[in-house]
Amino acid sequence: MKNFGKLALPHLIGLLAYSIFLKIIDKSMGGEMMFFLALLIVAHVILCGLLAIMKFTKSETENGAFYLLIAFLVLLIGFGTCVSFFTLNIH
């Protein structure tokens, strides 16, 4: 479990970074970036899933399980971010 933080931190920081970036851009566009945020979150989850599959095929089961957990965290936090992104844009 000691490597989990090292593996998860870049993914969670990336999620935070592109969410904030899209929120800043969205203020000038009037609420059209939520769909793009959802696509980025889905792509991020798929990337983590592919990394997990790669780790499992290399017999690194602990890191593979970590990447599955990271995919779940990105999906859970990203869903909440996307929902709040939508509700804050309703006028």
C-alpha positions in Angstrom: 0.0 0.0 0.0 3.0 2.3 0.2 3.1 2.9 -3.6 -0.5 3.8 -3.8 0.0 7.5 -3.0 2.8 7.8 -5.5 0.6 6.2 -8.2 -2.6 8.0 -7.3 -1.3 11.6 -6.7 -0.5 12.4 -10.4 -3.9 11.2 -11.5 -5.8 13.1 -8.9 -3.8 16.3 -9.5 -4.4 15.9 -13.2 -8.2 15.5 -12.6 -8.1 18.7 -10.4 -6.0 20.6 -13.0 -8.2 19.9 -16.0 -11.4 20.4 -14.0 -10.2 23.8 -12.9 -8.9 24.7 -16.3 -12.3 23.8 -18.0 -14.2 25.7 -15.3 -12.1 28.8 -16.0 -12.7 28.4 -19.7 -16.4 27.7 -19.2 -17.0 31.1 -17.5 -16.3 32.8 -20.8 -18.3 30.3 -22.9 -21.5 30.1 -21.0 -21.7 26.5 -19.8 -20.7 24.4 -22.8 -17.6 22.6 -21.3 -19.4 20.1 -19.1 -19.7 17.6 -21.9 -15.9 17.9 -22.7 -15.2 17.5 -19.0 -17.2 14.3 -19.0 -15.3 13.0 -22.0 -12.0 13.7 -20.3 -13.0 11.9 -17.2 -14.1 8.8 -19.2 -10.9 8.9 -21.1 -8.9 9.1 -17.8 -10.8 6.2 -16.4 -10.2 4.1 -19.6 -6.5 5.0 -19.4 -6.3 3.8 -15.8 -8.1 0.6 -16.7 -5.6 0.0 -19.5 -2.7 0.6 -17.1 -4.3 -1.9 -14.7 -4.5 -4.5 -17.5 -0.9 -3.9 -18.4 0.2 -4.3 -14.8 -1.8 -7.5 -14.4 -0.3 -9.0 -17.6 3.2 -8.2 -16.2 2.3 -10.1 -13.0 2.4 -6.9 -10.9 -1.0 -7.7 -9.3 -0.6 -5.1 -6.5 0.0 -2.2 -8.9 -2.8 -3.5 -11.1 -5.2 -3.4 -8.2 -4.0 0.1 -7.4 -4.7 1.3 -10.9 -8.2 -0.2 -10.7 -8.7 1.7 -7.4 -7.4 4.8 -9.0 -9.8 4.4 -11.9 -12.7 4.0 -9.4 -11.5 7.1 -7.5 -11.2 9.2 -10.7 -14.7 8.0 -11.8 -16.2 8.8 -8.4 -14.6 12.2 -7.9 -15.0 13.1 -11.6 -18.7 12.3 -11.5 -19.1 14.5 -8.5 -17.1 17.2 -10.2 -19.2 16.9 -13.4 -22.5 17.0 -11.5 -21.4 20.1 -9.6 -20.1 21.7 -12.8 -23.6 21.2 -14.3 -25.6 22.4 -11.2 -23.5 25.5 -10.9 -24.2 26.5 -14.5 -28.0 26.4 -14.2 -29.4 29.9 -14.3 
